[in-house]
Amino acid sequence: MIPVAKPYLGEDEKNALSKVIDSGWVTQGPKVREFEEIFAEYTGSGYAIATTSCTTALHASLLVSSIGPGDEVIVPSLSFIATANAVLHSGATPVFVDIDPETCNMAPWKIEEAITEKTKAVMPAHQMGLPAEMDEINAVAQGQGLTVIEDAACALGSEYRGKRVGGEGNLTCFSFHPRKIITTGEGGMITTNSSEIAGKLRRLRHHGMSLSDLDRHKSGKVMIETYDETGYNYRMSDVHAAIGIEQMKKLPEIIEKRRKIAFQYNEAFQKIKCLRIPNVPPHIFHNYQSYWIEMLDDSPLGSIEVMQRLLEKGVSTRRGIMAIHKEACYSGYNNHLPETERIANHTILLPIFFSMTNDEVQYVIDGINALFSY
Ligand SMILES: Cc1ncc(COP(=O)(O)O)c(C=O)c1O
């Protein structure tokens, strides 16, 4: 069976883990700080704050932006459900907007239509690793005085107009779930250029404590913490961070390999007229965290049928990105979002991962070709 995704983990991660265990310092210690520093430098951001997941990173980013009950946050519905859940958990209301079908990302021209006097923030997701049109989104947000929080769960290493995602200055949240570009098992990261916001986020993730364990440990004098605000336990452990540090070293080769596989898929599938392949605008560098194909109207097979036939041949796939507003738990938010619904219903994700062999890539291509008699 060819899996849809597989993390690239090995001896380096095992060795790093055993060093953390031997050190006896397994959470909020030197490895978390080192991972944050490497991450901030890589993304070109001033500060990086590690969390337990992207979902908690999004939640903390909303809270630190003073978003809460009575506020509205504009989000795409074509995203993993965590994007909207984080807004609900902050007490605010998610307002769904449709996507640009070319990129499957939030359509900047839909944002203005959705703004009300309650709107406080816009939360674009860089879907499947492809950066959203940030110049246009930032311009609308600036014009209306809105906060921008980027859901970059999938977009580590992708670039928008020559700048890595996370380096733009907005609060930007990443995921290290095993389906993502690098993994720590579970984990997340927030980037920001504001030292004040970074400080607030560090306190918020650590029960609102005024002092980090590492700073107290390094200090030569007795230090007593205070709790001036109510916080959370969103702390990443040093066990996770040690894996993350090793994964960051592998990131360039991971992205290079994924792009190579994506280009092989592109070349094969662009010949099949009833399929659409991802469109990458020229000003974007795509990490190909996911690779999707869309079954067009003249396709003889629907997406579920294609997935079932591939599964029978030993190729695992996943449905395309979900339409959050179609799930029962968001039934009260029933927007009409035709592009989102079309893409959610007619796309599937194909296997793409670092250790995928050429034979496996060819097997997937042959499997798709056979289905569409190409
Ligand atoms: C766009 C998007 N946002 C948020 C998340 C949540 O990430 P995590 O599992 O790290 O909380 C995911 C994960 O699949 C995602 O794809």
The ligand as an ORCA input file, in Angstrom:
! r2SCAN-3c Opt
* xyz 0 1
  C      -5.213     24.562      7.543
  C      -5.057     23.891      8.894
  N      -5.221     24.615     10.010
  C      -5.049     24.077     11.232
  C      -4.709     22.749     11.373
  C      -4.572     22.182     12.771
  O      -3.248     21.816     13.037
  P      -2.911     20.972     14.368
  O      -3.299     19.567     14.092
  O      -1.423     21.136     14.517
  O      -3.659     21.585     15.473
  C      -4.515     21.954     10.247
  C      -4.133     20.550     10.401
  O      -4.476     19.668      9.647
  C      -4.693     22.535      8.962
  O      -4.529     21.822      7.855
*
